Amino acid sequence: MAAPFDLRFDCGRICLDLMATTGRSAERLAGPEHLAAWLVGSGVVPGSAQLGAVDRGWVVRFRMLRELLRRVVHDELRGRAAEADLRLLNAAATAAVPPARAVRAEDGALVRAFTGPPDCAGLLAAVARDAIGMLTDAAERGRLRQCEGESCTLVYLDTSRGRRRRWCSSEVCGNRERVARHRRRATRRADGAVADAKAQAVGGAPVAGVR
């Protein structure tokens, strides 16, 4: 899904999309405008939500939750998350999520709307609860995958047929792997051609002392 600031919303869960806002030394929550775009794009808040209160303090708090989620999810993939981190995640989930209601849009469709401006703690809680829901659902946990792309640490839900998805994005990491594989084949062919040429040169040269 295309998004401003190179934000991605294709990992399968809101919490995983938040984790995807950093990686390969790229910081995609660089400022309040980036966070506001992520909150809307990820679906944490409806597009009509009033986000004028988003400031640097919000950015810091969402980055802290992101780092906590990265630790918990990666540790759970490898084995078990630290109990201290689970307590922090549970604590983050306790704030009240902003109340929402269904309203009629101009085109007649029902859309979600908040009854008032959201606060930071409530939105953090919404993301934390999404992570808890994912980690405590056996089926969802079974779909968790870490991207096989070189140096990529993104985690996603594999909902593909046959559960054969290897990369967080076929267009990004998948394409990098295909390009790298092509280069490796080209290098092997070039090395083989050089070796054959050397072997032919050695085989056709006269041996010293033989006439």
PALUMDREN-634201 format. One record per residue (C-alpha): x, z, y. Coordinates in pm, 1 decimal, m for minus. Each point is the difference from the previous one (the first is absolute). Example, Ala and Ser with C-alpha at 12.3 -4.5 7.8 and 13.67 -1.06 7.14 Angstrom:
// residues 2
X = 1230.0; Z = 780.0; Y = m450.0
X = 137.0; Z = m66.0; Y = 344.0
END
This chain:
// residues 211
X = 0.0; Z = 0.0; Y = 0.0
X = 146.8; Z = m100.0; Y = 335.7
X = 44.2; Z = 283.6; Y = 246.5
X = 174.9; Z = 79.4; Y = 326.6
X = 340.7; Z = 168.5; Y = m8.1
X = 56.5; Z = m131.8; Y = m354.6
X = m238.3; Z = 264.4; Y = m134.7
X = m112.7; Z = m45.1; Y = m360.4
X = m331.1; Z = 94.9; Y = m153.8
X = 40.6; Z = m141.8; Y = m351.7
X = 125.8; Z = 295.3; Y = m205.9
X = m342.2; Z = 92.2; Y = m132.8
X = m47.2; Z = 346.3; Y = 156.7
X = 7.5; Z = 132.9; Y = 354.5
X = 272.3; Z = 252.3; Y = m86.4
X = 220.2; Z = m273.9; Y = m150.1
X = m56.7; Z = m217.0; Y = 306.5
X = 128.5; Z = 286.4; Y = 214.6
X = 309.6; Z = 23.4; Y = m220.1
X = 50.3; Z = m373.5; Y = 54.2
X = 46.5; Z = 51.1; Y = 374.0
X = 367.0; Z = 65.5; Y = m65.3
X = 254.8; Z = m163.1; Y = m227.8
X = 312.7; Z = m215.9; Y = 11.2
X = 104.4; Z = 200.4; Y = 307.8
X = m311.2; Z = m124.6; Y = 185.3
X = m217.2; Z = 244.3; Y = 194.5
X = m348.0; Z = m140.6; Y = 50.5
X = m148.2; Z = 311.2; Y = 160.6
X = 227.6; Z = m19.7; Y = 299.9
X = m256.5; Z = 110.9; Y = 255.2
X = m362.5; Z = 98.7; Y = 65.6
X = m116.6; Z = m362.6; Y = 16.0
X = 145.5; Z = m64.4; Y = m346.6
X = m173.8; Z = 306.9; Y = m141.9
X = m331.2; Z = m93.4; Y = 161.1
X = 23.9; Z = m349.3; Y = m151.4
X = 77.5; Z = 151.5; Y = m341.9
X = m291.4; Z = 245.2; Y = 17.6
X = m243.3; Z = m284.6; Y = 65.5
X = 158.9; Z = m252.5; Y = m237.5
X = 16.5; Z = 244.5; Y = m290.2
X = m362.4; Z = 100.8; Y = 44.7
X = 70.8; Z = 364.3; Y = 81.4
X = m202.9; Z = m48.8; Y = 316.9
X = m259.0; Z = m265.3; Y = 87.8
X = 96.3; Z = m256.6; Y = 259.2
X = m239.7; Z = 159.1; Y = 246.3
X = 175.1; Z = 339.3; Y = m13.3
X = 136.4; Z = 141.0; Y = 323.3
X = 375.7; Z = 32.9; Y = m51.7
X = 109.4; Z = 76.9; Y = 353.0
X = 135.1; Z = 337.7; Y = m113.6
X = 262.1; Z = m155.8; Y = m230.6
X = 340.6; Z = 96.5; Y = 137.0
X = 357.4; Z = 62.3; Y = m112.8
X = m105.5; Z = 329.7; Y = m153.7
X = m242.2; Z = m183.3; Y = m229.8
X = 275.9; Z = m242.1; Y = m98.2
X = 232.5; Z = 286.1; Y = m94.7
X = m268.4; Z = 168.4; Y = m210.8
X = m92.1; Z = m320.0; Y = m184.5
X = 367.1; Z = m69.0; Y = m69.1
X = 32.1; Z = 351.4; Y = m144.7
X = m299.5; Z = m59.4; Y = m227.2
X = 147.0; Z = m337.5; Y = m97.4
X = 326.8; Z = 162.3; Y = m106.5
X = m190.3; Z = 263.9; Y = m196.0
X = m202.0; Z = m271.7; Y = m176.5
X = 318.3; Z = m192.0; Y = m83.0
X = 148.3; Z = 307.6; Y = m165.0
X = m313.7; Z = 91.9; Y = m191.6
X = m86.4; Z = m350.4; Y = m123.8
X = 355.1; Z = m95.5; Y = m99.1
X = 56.6; Z = 335.5; Y = m169.8
X = m325.8; Z = m37.1; Y = m191.6
X = 107.4; Z = m347.9; Y = m114.2
X = 326.1; Z = 147.9; Y = m127.7
X = m147.2; Z = 318.6; Y = m138.6
X = m146.4; Z = 279.2; Y = 212.6
X = m25.2; Z = 64.5; Y = 370.7
X = 133.6; Z = 327.9; Y = 135.3
X = m259.4; Z = 275.5; Y = 19.3
X = 96.8; Z = 65.6; Y = 363.0
X = m80.0; Z = m361.8; Y = 88.2
X = m334.1; Z = 18.6; Y = m179.2
X = m86.9; Z = 308.7; Y = 203.8
X = 84.2; Z = m188.2; Y = 320.5
X = m216.5; Z = m294.5; Y = m109.0
X = m290.0; Z = 228.3; Y = m85.7
X = 34.3; Z = 177.1; Y = 333.6
X = m6.6; Z = m331.5; Y = 187.1
X = m325.7; Z = m90.7; Y = m175.8
X = m190.7; Z = 309.3; Y = 114.0
X = m82.9; Z = m107.0; Y = 357.0
X = m345.4; Z = m136.9; Y = 68.4
X = m23.7; Z = m379.7; Y = m11.0
X = m183.9; Z = m148.3; Y = 301.4
X = m371.3; Z = m46.2; Y = m78.2
X = m107.7; Z = m361.3; Y = m41.4
X = m334.9; Z = m172.3; Y = 7.0
X = m134.4; Z = m346.2; Y = m79.3
X = m104.8; Z = m198.7; Y = 306.4
X = m133.9; Z = m349.6; Y = 47.1
X = 246.4; Z = m250.8; Y = 147.5
X = m103.2; Z = m286.8; Y = 228.6
X = m6.8; Z = m239.1; Y = m296.3
X = m232.3; Z = 232.5; Y = m192.1
X = 259.6; Z = 130.3; Y = m245.2
X = 40.9; Z = 371.2; Y = m63.7
X = 335.2; Z = 132.7; Y = 117.1
X = 165.1; Z = 340.8; Y = m2.1
X = 33.9; Z = 187.9; Y = 327.0
X = 125.0; Z = 344.8; Y = 94.9
X = m227.1; Z = 233.1; Y = 192.2
X = 288.6; Z = 91.3; Y = 231.4
X = 371.1; Z = m51.0; Y = 59.9
X = 204.1; Z = 92.6; Y = m309.3
X = 273.1; Z = 261.0; Y = 8.4
X = 340.3; Z = m38.4; Y = m160.0
X = m44.4; Z = 275.2; Y = m259.8
X = m322.0; Z = m153.3; Y = m127.9
X = 156.6; Z = m343.9; Y = m43.6
X = 303.4; Z = 147.9; Y = m172.8
X = m242.1; Z = 178.2; Y = m231.6
X = m173.9; Z = m327.5; Y = m83.3
X = 330.8; Z = m155.1; Y = m111.0
X = 105.5; Z = 312.2; Y = m190.3
X = m334.3; Z = 7.4; Y = m185.8
X = 44.3; Z = m365.5; Y = m91.0
X = 337.0; Z = 87.7; Y = m156.4
X = m147.7; Z = 294.6; Y = m188.5
X = m282.5; Z = m219.2; Y = m129.9
X = 249.1; Z = m259.7; Y = m121.4
X = 239.4; Z = 245.8; Y = m164.7
X = m275.9; Z = 187.9; Y = m181.4
X = m167.6; Z = m313.9; Y = m135.2
X = 160.7; Z = m91.9; Y = m333.6
X = m102.9; Z = m364.4; Y = 26.9
X = 139.8; Z = m34.3; Y = 351.5
X = 325.9; Z = 172.6; Y = m94.9
X = 37.5; Z = m241.3; Y = m289.1
X = m5.2; Z = m290.9; Y = 245.2
X = 273.9; Z = 140.0; Y = 223.9
X = 308.2; Z = m221.5; Y = 7.2
X = 321.2; Z = m5.0; Y = 199.3
X = 99.8; Z = m341.8; Y = 123.6
X = 276.6; Z = m163.4; Y = m204.5
X = 140.9; Z = m170.1; Y = 308.9
X = 361.8; Z = 75.3; Y = 74.0
X = 25.2; Z = 308.6; Y = 226.7
X = m379.6; Z = 8.7; Y = 44.5
X = m155.4; Z = 345.1; Y = m40.5
X = m365.5; Z = m89.9; Y = 57.1
X = m258.7; Z = 128.1; Y = m245.9
X = m327.8; Z = m180.8; Y = m65.7
X = m300.4; Z = 1.4; Y = m232.0
X = 23.2; Z = m276.7; Y = m258.7
X = m350.9; Z = m139.3; Y = m31.2
X = 113.8; Z = m337.9; Y = m132.3
X = m132.4; Z = m141.4; Y = m324.9
X = 216.9; Z = 127.2; Y = m282.2
X = 175.2; Z = 246.6; Y = 234.2
X = 295.8; Z = m237.6; Y = 40.2
X = 56.1; Z = 21.6; Y = 373.8
X = 370.3; Z = 57.5; Y = 69.3
X = 29.7; Z = m0.4; Y = 377.4
X = m172.0; Z = 164.8; Y = 293.3
X = m45.9; Z = m351.9; Y = 137.4
X = 54.7; Z = m332.9; Y = m169.5
X = 63.2; Z = m156.3; Y = 340.0
X = 260.8; Z = 260.1; Y = 101.9
X = 189.1; Z = 164.9; Y = m286.1
X = m117.1; Z = m254.5; Y = m257.3
X = 126.2; Z = m287.0; Y = 211.9
X = 332.1; Z = 178.9; Y = 56.4
X = 39.8; Z = 38.9; Y = m375.4
X = m79.7; Z = m366.9; Y = m62.6
X = 253.7; Z = m109.0; Y = 261.8
X = 262.2; Z = 234.0; Y = m145.0
X = m71.8; Z = m127.1; Y = m353.0
X = 39.9; Z = m360.9; Y = 118.3
X = 331.4; Z = 85.3; Y = 163.8
X = 125.2; Z = 172.0; Y = m315.2
X = m87.1; Z = m306.1; Y = m209.0
X = 169.2; Z = m229.6; Y = 251.7
X = 310.4; Z = 220.6; Y = m1.1
X = 12.9; Z = 0.8; Y = m380.5
X = m32.3; Z = m378.3; Y = m8.1
X = 275.5; Z = m36.6; Y = 259.2
X = 225.8; Z = 242.6; Y = m186.6
X = m66.5; Z = m186.3; Y = m324.6
X = 86.1; Z = m333.4; Y = 159.8
X = 327.7; Z = 141.8; Y = 133.2
X = 85.0; Z = 145.5; Y = m340.7
X = m72.8; Z = m334.7; Y = m171.3
X = 214.8; Z = m184.0; Y = 250.8
X = 287.6; Z = 240.2; Y = m58.9
X = m35.2; Z = m30.7; Y = m376.8
X = 6.2; Z = m378.9; Y = 20.6
X = 303.8; Z = 9.3; Y = 225.7
X = 185.9; Z = 225.0; Y = m240.6
X = m104.6; Z = m203.1; Y = m302.1
X = 110.6; Z = m330.2; Y = 151.2
X = 337.5; Z = 117.6; Y = 130.1
X = 313.2; Z = m67.0; Y = m201.8
X = 140.5; Z = 297.4; Y = m186.2
X = 358.6; Z = 88.8; Y = 91.1
X = 255.0; Z = m126.7; Y = m259.7
X = m242.3; Z = m248.1; Y = m157.5
X = 38.7; Z = m377.1; Y = 61.7
END
